[in-house]
Amino acid sequence: MVYKIMNTRFRVFLESAIIAMLILIIGFSFGLYVESKRNDKVIDAYKDYEVEALDLKLQNYYYQIMDSSSCERAIEQNFQFAEDIYIRGLELEKFEESNQITDELLREKKRYSLLKTELWLNTLLLKKKCNAEFDTVAYLYSGQPTSSAIVSEQKIISNILRDLKAEKGNDMILLPIAGDLGLNIVEFQKNVRGVDSLPALVINEETVLEGFHSMDEIESYLNN
């Protein structure tokens, strides 16, 4: 009788353990599936910029040969391109916050940073060629922050710059670029502009502000 009771208890325990393990395995597998789908969405979103990258190259070629009669239209188009890239970049940031950075995702982030750097260089070319007076603010941030303090600081700076861009409109182009992904052209720009640490702002190719600065202080360096 005692043996039967013990046997029954053991069977119940075993069945419970098996059911618990199955639930755990199913939950873990489902979690991996959801995470994989999220990661694929982010990567697909980054890959959409491959066409824009080619577009920017062709724009650069045209800017070099165009005459001043095309300046107004070229500047307008460049502003619209920068605005579209910026808005979609904000959406990508939300995806990234909820996803683990994989090697493939990091590779796509590098492509995206190259795209924005090319936009920056195109903007400088237009500014010089057309003698334009709008402000440029390149925001070089850490794409791989090493502490929660840096993450918090960068979020505050991003919010300040978002408000500043909303206030200035087409008087300012805002160019957020990850500055620590090992890209030679980005490293070259950091060296040329004298950027020693991230996050940093390069305002009108002359002024460099590293770390946190208030909106009023940033605005004091703008021409418009």
C-alpha positions in Angstrom: 0.0 0.0 0.0 2.8 2.4 1.0 4.6 1.4 -2.2 1.6 2.3 -4.4 1.2 5.7 -2.7 4.9 6.4 -3.2 4.7 5.2 -6.8 1.7 7.4 -7.4 3.4 10.4 -5.9 6.5 9.8 -7.9 4.5 9.5 -11.1 2.6 12.8 -10.3 5.9 14.5 -9.6 7.4 13.2 -12.8 4.5 14.3 -14.9 4.5 17.7 -13.3 8.2 18.0 -13.9 7.8 17.0 -17.6 4.9 19.5 -18.1 7.0 22.3 -16.5 9.9 21.5 -18.7 7.7 21.5 -21.8 6.3 24.9 -20.8 9.8 26.2 -20.2 11.1 24.9 -23.6 8.0 26.3 -25.5 8.3 29.6 -23.8 12.0 29.9 -24.5 11.6 28.9 -28.1 8.8 31.4 -28.5 10.9 34.1 -27.0 13.8 33.3 -29.4 11.3 33.4 -32.3 9.9 36.8 -31.3 13.4 38.2 -30.7 14.6 36.8 -34.1 11.6 38.5 -35.9 12.3 41.8 -34.2 15.9 41.6 -35.2 14.9 40.8 -38.8 12.7 43.9 -38.8 15.5 46.1 -37.7 17.9 44.7 -40.3 15.3 45.0 -43.1 14.7 48.6 -42.1 18.4 49.3 -42.3 18.7 47.6 -45.7 16.1 49.9 -47.1 18.8 52.6 -47.0 21.0 50.9 -49.6 19.1 52.6 -52.5 19.3 56.0 -50.6 23.1 55.5 -50.3 23.4 55.1 -54.1 21.1 58.1 -54.6 23.4 60.2 -52.4 26.5 59.3 -54.4 24.8 60.4 -57.6 23.7 63.6 -55.9 27.3 64.2 -54.9 28.4 63.8 -58.5 25.8 66.3 -59.6 26.6 68.9 -57.0 30.2 69.0 -58.2 29.2 69.9 -61.8 26.0 71.9 -61.3 25.9 75.7 -61.6 24.4 78.2 -59.2 21.0 78.2 -60.9 20.4 74.8 -59.4 21.3 75.7 -55.9 17.9 76.5 -54.5 16.4 73.2 -55.7 19.4 71.2 -54.6 19.4 72.7 -51.1 15.7 72.1 -50.7 16.1 68.4 -51.8 19.0 67.9 -49.5 17.0 69.3 -46.5 14.1 66.9 -47.4 16.5 63.9 -47.6 18.1 64.8 -44.3 14.6 65.1 -42.7 13.5 61.8 -44.0 16.7 60.0 -42.8 16.4 61.7 -39.4 12.8 60.7 -38.8 13.4 57.1 -39.8 16.5 57.0 -37.7 14.3 57.9 -34.6 12.1 54.9 -35.4 15.1 52.6 -35.7 16.4 53.7 -32.3 13.2 52.4 -30.7 13.7 49.0 -32.4 17.3 48.9 -31.3 16.4 49.6 -27.6 14.4 46.3 -27.5 16.9 44.2 -29.4 20.2 42.6 -28.8 22.9 43.9 -31.1 24.0 41.0 -33.3 26.9 41.0 -35.7 24.5 41.4 -38.7 22.7 44.3 -37.0 26.0 46.0 -36.2 27.0 45.6 -39.9 23.7 47.3 -41.0 24.3 50.1 -38.4 27.7 50.7 -40.0 26.1 51.1 -43.4 23.5 53.5 -42.0 26.2 55.6 -40.4 28.1 55.7 -43.7 24.9 56.9 -45.4 24.5 59.7 -42.9 28.2 60.6 -43.1 27.8 60.9 -46.9 24.8 63.1 -46.4 27.0 65.3 -44.1 29.7 65.6 -46.7 27.1 66.3 -49.4 25.7 69.1 -47.2 29.1 70.6 -46.7 29.7 70.6 -50.5 26.4 72.3 -51.2 26.9 74.8 -48.4 30.3 75.8 -50.0 29.2 75.6 -53.6 26.0 77.6 -53.1 27.4 80.0 -50.4 24.4 78.9 -48.3 23.8 80.2 -44.8 22.0 77.4 -43.1 23.5 75.8 -40.0 24.8 72.2 -39.8 24.9 70.3 -36.5 26.6 66.9 -36.7 25.8 64.9 -33.5 28.5 62.2 -33.1 27.3 59.8 -30.5 28.3 56.4 -29.1 26.6 53.6 -31.0 27.9 51.1 -28.5 27.7 52.9 -25.1 29.6 51.3 -22.3 27.5 52.5 -19.4 23.9 53.5 -18.5 25.2 57.0 -17.7 26.2 57.5 -21.3 22.9 56.1 -22.5 21.0 58.6 -20.3 23.2 61.5 -21.3 22.7 60.7 -25.0 19.0 60.5 -24.6 18.9 63.9 -23.0 21.1 65.4 -25.8 18.9 63.7 -28.5 15.8 65.3 -27.0 17.4 68.7 -26.8 18.5 68.5 -30.5 15.1 67.3 -31.5 13.5 70.3 -29.9 16.1 72.6 -31.5 15.5 71.1 -34.9 11.8 71.6 -34.5 12.4 75.2 -33.6 14.9 76.0 -36.4 13.2 74.0 -39.3 15.0 74.5 -42.6 17.5 76.9 -41.0 19.4 73.9 -39.6 20.4 70.4 -40.7 20.8 67.8 -37.9 23.0 64.8 -38.6 23.2 62.2 -35.9 26.1 59.8 -36.6 27.4 56.9 -34.6 31.0 57.8 -34.0 32.5 54.6 -32.5 31.8 51.9 -35.1 35.3 51.8 -36.5 34.5 53.5 -39.8 37.5 55.2 -41.4 35.6 58.2 -42.8 33.9 58.9 -39.5 37.3 58.6 -37.7 38.8 60.9 -40.2 36.1 63.5 -39.7 36.6 63.2 -35.9 40.3 63.9 -36.3 39.8 66.7 -38.7 37.2 68.4 -36.5 39.2 67.8 -33.2 36.6 65.4 -31.6 38.3 63.6 -28.8 35.4 62.0 -26.9 31.7 61.1 -27.5 29.1 62.3 -27.5 30.0 65.5 -29.3 28.5 68.2 -31.5 30.2 69.6 -34.5 28.5 72.9 -35.3 29.1 74.6 -38.7 32.3 72.6 -39.1 34.1 74.9 -36.6 32.8 74.6 -33.1 33.1 71.3 -31.2 31.0 70.7 -28.0 31.8 67.5 -26.2 29.5 66.0 -23.5 26.3 67.6 -22.3 25.4 71.2 -23.2 22.1 73.1 -22.7 19.9 74.1 -25.6 20.7 77.8 -25.1 24.4 77.1 -25.2 24.1 75.1 -28.4 21.9 77.7 -30.0 24.4 80.5 -29.2 26.8 78.9 -31.7 24.3 78.9 -34.5 24.1 81.6 -37.2 20.4 81.5 -37.7 
